[in-house]
């Protein structure tokens, strides 16, 4: 929870969810680059596509850390903005089953949030804050209890107004109309709007969250991916030129999920379990599902299984572990403890597919016809848990050591940006 500042007039720290954050002494920009797998970073630096990130590596800090599980957008953006794992903040996916009503629900608001946010705490202490997100589904969580400030999405840029968003005329500010949700510009628009606001107002904290539309379709070295990441790199350079300290991480990586012939490797787990244990035995929930399913068909590498009839969880888990492409299957207690997930919001058990495979519900639930001849690329499992973690300034040695020792998650980025930079 947000603790009161040490003094009303001279507060230098704020405590949020048990963690203490120094109030920023320089304008700070934190970026969650959706789907930014480490392979994009290594390719971009080695080929010269990412000169700004290369400079971060040379004179700031570049490393790798763990994302929270499942490695999905809502879970990790919420962890980043709260500084804690899902067991504390409560958001454990993009999509869930209400076990009381049987309704499958997409998370588009902050109703399931169980904690305060870092931006809420900082803004309550008088820190000026800006949130620019590509996806509108994240906005209510990212701006939860934010006092004043600006918060808007590229997706609904045309609807932004002073009362709800702290800003209007976003399209005029950026100089173009809001982009399609299925475009690289959905993310670049968020960057450009944040840059324009930064130039005008120099907010103390800016948080930018993007879309992974490009990463779902194009791998490292493909022209579309190279162009997009080069465009992002150039915008990071603009922030640095204007005096911002930049920190960047990702919510998850991204993996190719196809066989040697380009066909998706899919385990339709609900079909298989109902075939094995009887019709209507289980319901499988894919937490990757969100309004942006065209490029991945709501298929990822982590699912929750809810029993609808009396059955033996251990027997089902033993069967699931025999299926090709399944990496891990754990009951509710095991998955909650191992991955710091909220016990009361997990299924009866969870299944993880490997880096080459996706796992879904029923064949009829997943439409792959709109992939447009692209390889199915997706995330959600352990294979996409490692993400970049970088800063435009060097780290203090004790913070650097924490990364080296494997003790850091992407949700530590505010701690490092506000407490750990030289």
Residue pairs with C-beta under 8 A, 6 or more apart in sequence:
1 16
1 17
1 115
1 116
2 14
2 15
2 16
2 116
2 120
2 121
2 124
2 145
3 14
3 15
3 16
3 121
5 11
5 13
5 14
5 124
5 125
6 12
6 13
11 23
11 125
11 126
12 22
12 23
13 20
13 21
13 22
13 23
14 20
14 21
14 23
14 121
14 122
14 124
14 125
15 21
15 121
16 82
16 83
16 116
16 117
16 118
16 120
16 121
17 82
17 83
17 84
17 88
17 89
17 115
17 116
18 84
19 83
19 84
19 415
20 419
21 83
21 118
21 121
21 122
21 414
21 415
21 418
21 419
22 418
22 419
23 122
23 125
23 127
23 204
23 418
24 122
24 127
24 204
24 205
24 418
26 243
26 244
26 245
27 198
27 202
27 203
27 204
27 205
27 206
27 242
27 243
27 244
27 245
28 204
28 205
28 206
28 244
28 245
28 246
28 247
28 417
28 418
29 194
29 198
29 205
29 206
29 207
29 208
29 239
29 244
29 245
29 246
29 247
30 80
30 205
30 206
30 207
30 208
30 246
30 247
30 248
30 413
30 414
30 417
31 207
31 208
31 209
31 210
31 236
31 246
31 247
31 248
31 249
32 76
32 77
32 80
32 207
32 208
32 209
32 210
32 248
32 249
32 250
32 251
32 410
33 210
33 232
33 248
33 249
33 250
33 388
34 73
34 134
34 187
34 209
34 210
34 211
34 212
34 215
34 250
34 251
34 252
35 212
35 214
35 215
35 216
35 250
35 251
35 252
35 253
35 254
35 379
36 215
36 229
36 248
36 250
36 253
36 387
36 388
37 215
37 220
37 250
37 253
37 254
37 255
37 384
37 387
38 64
38 253
38 386
38 387
38 388
39 219
39 220
39 253
40 215
40 220
40 225
40 229
41 50
41 53
41 62
41 388
42 220
43 49
43 220
43 221
44 50
44 53
44 220
44 226
44 229
44 230
44 233
45 53
45 54
45 57
47 226
48 54
49 226
49 229
49 230
49 233
50 229
50 230
50 233
51 233
51 237
52 233
52 234
52 236
52 237
52 240
53 62
53 233
53 236
53 248
53 390
55 392
56 62
56 246
56 248
56 390
56 391
56 392
57 390
59 394
60 390
60 391
60 392
60 393
60 394
61 389
61 390
61 391
61 393
61 394
61 395
61 400
61 403
62 388
62 389
62 390
63 388
63 389
63 390
63 403
63 404
63 408
64 386
64 387
64 388
64 389
64 403
65 249
65 386
65 387
65 389
65 403
65 408
65 409
65 410
65 412
66 385
66 386
66 387
66 406
66 408
66 409
66 410
67 76
67 250
67 251
67 252
67 253
67 384
67 385
67 386
67 387
67 409
67 410
68 75
68 76
68 79
68 85
68 86
68 339
68 340
68 409
68 410
68 411
69 75
69 302
69 339
69 341
69 382
69 385
70 92
70 93
70 287
70 288
70 300
70 301
70 302
70 380
70 381
71 251
71 252
71 253
71 301
71 302
71 379
71 380
71 381
71 382
71 384
71 385
72 93
72 94
72 251
72 252
72 287
72 288
72 300
72 302
72 379
72 380
73 94
73 135
73 138
73 212
73 251
73 252
73 290
74 91
74 93
74 94
74 107
74 137
74 138
74 141
74 290
75 86
75 91
75 92
75 93
75 94
75 251
75 287
76 250
76 251
76 252
76 410
76 411
77 138
77 141
77 142
77 209
77 251
78 86
78 89
78 91
78 113
78 141
79 85
79 86
79 89
79 409
79 410
79 411
80 249
80 251
80 410
80 411
80 413
80 414
81 117
81 118
81 119
81 141
81 142
81 207
82 88
82 89
82 115
82 116
82 117
82 118
82 411
83 118
83 411
83 412
83 414
83 415
84 115
84 411
85 340
85 341
85 409
85 411
86 92
86 339
86 340
86 341
86 342
87 336
87 340
87 341
87 342
87 343
88 114
88 115
89 113
89 114
89 115
90 112
90 113
90 114
90 115
90 342
90 345
91 107
91 112
91 113
91 141
92 287
92 341
92 342
92 345
92 346
93 107
93 285
93 287
93 288
93 304
94 106
94 107
94 137
94 287
94 288
94 289
94 290
95 104
95 105
95 106
95 107
95 285
95 286
95 287
95 288
95 289
95 290
95 298
96 104
96 105
96 107
96 112
96 285
96 287
96 304
96 345
97 103
97 104
97 105
97 283
97 285
97 304
97 306
97 347
98 104
98 105
99 306
104 285
106 137
106 289
106 290
106 291
107 137
108 136
108 137
108 140
109 140
109 141
110 140
110 141
110 144
112 345
113 141
113 144
114 342
116 144
116 145
117 141
117 142
117 144
117 145
117 146
118 414
119 129
119 131
119 142
119 143
119 144
119 146
119 149
119 205
119 207
120 144
120 145
120 146
120 147
122 129
122 204
122 205
123 129
123 146
123 147
123 148
123 149
124 145
124 147
127 204
127 205
128 148
128 149
128 201
128 203
128 204
128 205
129 146
129 148
129 149
129 150
129 203
129 204
129 205
129 206
129 207
130 149
130 150
130 151
130 194
130 197
130 198
130 201
130 203
130 205
130 206
130 207
131 139
131 142
131 143
131 146
131 149
131 150
131 151
131 152
131 206
131 207
131 209
132 151
132 152
132 153
132 154
132 190
132 191
132 193
132 194
132 197
132 206
132 207
132 208
132 209
133 139
133 142
133 151
133 152
133 153
133 154
133 190
133 208
133 209
133 210
134 153
134 154
134 155
134 186
134 187
134 189
134 190
134 209
134 210
134 211
135 153
135 155
135 181
135 186
135 209
135 211
135 290
135 291
135 292
136 153
136 155
136 156
137 290
137 291
138 153
138 209
139 151
139 152
139 153
142 151
142 207
142 209
143 149
143 151
148 166
149 166
149 203
150 165
150 166
150 167
150 197
150 203
151 165
151 166
152 160
152 165
152 166
152 167
152 170
152 193
153 190
154 178
154 179
154 185
154 186
154 187
154 189
154 190
154 193
155 178
155 181
155 186
156 178
157 170
157 171
157 174
157 178
157 189
157 193
158 170
158 171
158 177
158 178
160 167
160 168
160 169
160 170
161 168
162 168
167 173
167 197
170 178
170 193
171 177
171 178
173 193
173 196
173 197
174 189
174 192
174 193
174 196
175 192
176 189
178 189
179 185
179 186
179 188
179 189
180 186
181 211
181 213
181 291
181 292
182 213
182 292
182 294
182 295
183 213
184 213
184 214
184 224
184 227
184 228
184 231
186 210
186 211
186 213
187 210
187 211
187 213
187 214
187 228
187 232
188 228
188 231
188 232
188 235
190 208
190 209
190 210
191 208
191 210
191 232
191 235
192 235
194 206
194 208
195 235
195 238
195 239
195 242
197 203
197 206
198 206
198 239
198 242
198 244
199 242
202 242
202 243
206 244
209 251
210 232
211 292
212 252
212 254
212 379
213 292
213 295
214 224
214 225
214 228
215 225
215 254
215 377
216 254
216 295
216 296
216 377
216 378
217 224
217 295
217 374
217 375
217 377
218 224
218 225
218 228
218 374
218 377
219 225
219 254
219 256
219 375
219 377
220 226
236 246
236 248
236 392
239 246
240 246
240 392
244 392
245 391
245 392
245 393
245 417
245 421
246 391
246 392
247 390
247 391
247 392
247 413
247 416
247 417
248 388
248 389
248 390
248 391
249 387
249 388
249 389
249 390
249 410
249 413
250 387
250 388
250 410
251 387
251 410
252 379
252 380
252 384
252 385
252 387
253 379
253 383
253 384
253 385
253 386
253 387
254 377
254 378
254 379
254 384
255 301
255 355
255 356
255 377
255 378
255 379
255 383
255 384
256 356
256 375
256 376
256 377
257 264
257 265
257 266
257 299
257 301
257 356
257 357
257 358
257 375
257 376
257 377
257 378
258 264
258 265
258 375
258 376
259 265
259 356
262 375
264 299
264 358
264 368
264 376
265 325
265 356
265 357
265 358
266 299
266 357
266 358
266 359
266 360
266 366
267 323
267 324
267 325
267 326
267 353
267 357
267 358
267 359
267 360
268 360
268 361
268 362
268 363
268 366
269 284
269 303
269 305
269 320
269 323
269 351
269 359
269 360
269 361
270 282
270 283
270 284
270 305
270 360
270 361
270 362
270 365
271 361
271 362
271 363
272 323
273 281
273 282
273 284
273 305
273 316
273 319
273 320
274 280
274 281
274 282
276 319
277 311
277 315
277 316
278 309
280 308
280 309
281 307
281 308
281 309
281 311
282 305
282 306
282 307
282 308
282 311
282 316
283 305
283 306
283 308
283 361
284 303
284 304
284 305
284 306
284 360
284 361
284 362
285 303
285 304
285 305
285 306
285 347
285 361
286 298
286 299
286 300
286 303
286 359
286 360
286 361
286 365
287 300
287 302
287 303
287 304
287 380
288 296
288 298
288 299
288 300
288 302
288 378
288 379
288 380
289 298
293 367
294 370
295 370
295 371
295 374
296 376
296 377
296 378
297 360
297 366
297 367
297 368
297 370
297 371
297 376
298 360
298 365
298 366
299 358
299 359
299 360
299 366
299 368
299 376
299 378
300 358
300 359
300 378
300 379
300 380
300 381
301 352
301 353
301 354
301 355
301 357
301 358
301 359
301 378
301 379
301 380
301 381
301 382
301 383
301 384
302 350
302 351
302 352
302 353
302 359
302 380
302 381
303 350
303 351
303 359
303 360
303 361
304 346
304 347
304 349
304 350
305 316
305 320
305 347
305 348
305 349
305 350
305 351
306 347
306 348
307 313
307 316
307 348
313 331
313 348
313 349
314 331
316 349
317 329
317 330
317 331
317 349
320 326
320 329
320 349
320 351
321 329
324 357
325 353
325 354
325 356
325 357
325 359
326 351
326 352
326 353
326 354
326 357
326 359
327 352
327 353
327 354
327 381
327 382
327 383
328 351
328 352
328 382
329 349
329 350
329 351
329 352
330 338
330 349
330 350
331 348
331 349
332 343
332 346
332 347
332 348
332 349
332 350
333 343
335 341
335 346
335 349
335 350
336 342
336 343
336 346
351 359
352 359
352 381
352 382
353 359
353 381
354 381
354 383
355 381
355 382
355 383
355 384
356 383
358 376
358 378
358 380
360 366
368 376
387 410
389 403
389 408
389 410
389 413
389 416
391 416
391 417
391 421
393 421
393 422
394 400
394 421
394 422
395 403
395 416
395 420
395 421
395 422
396 420
396 421
396 422
398 420
399 416
399 419
399 420
402 408
402 412
408 416
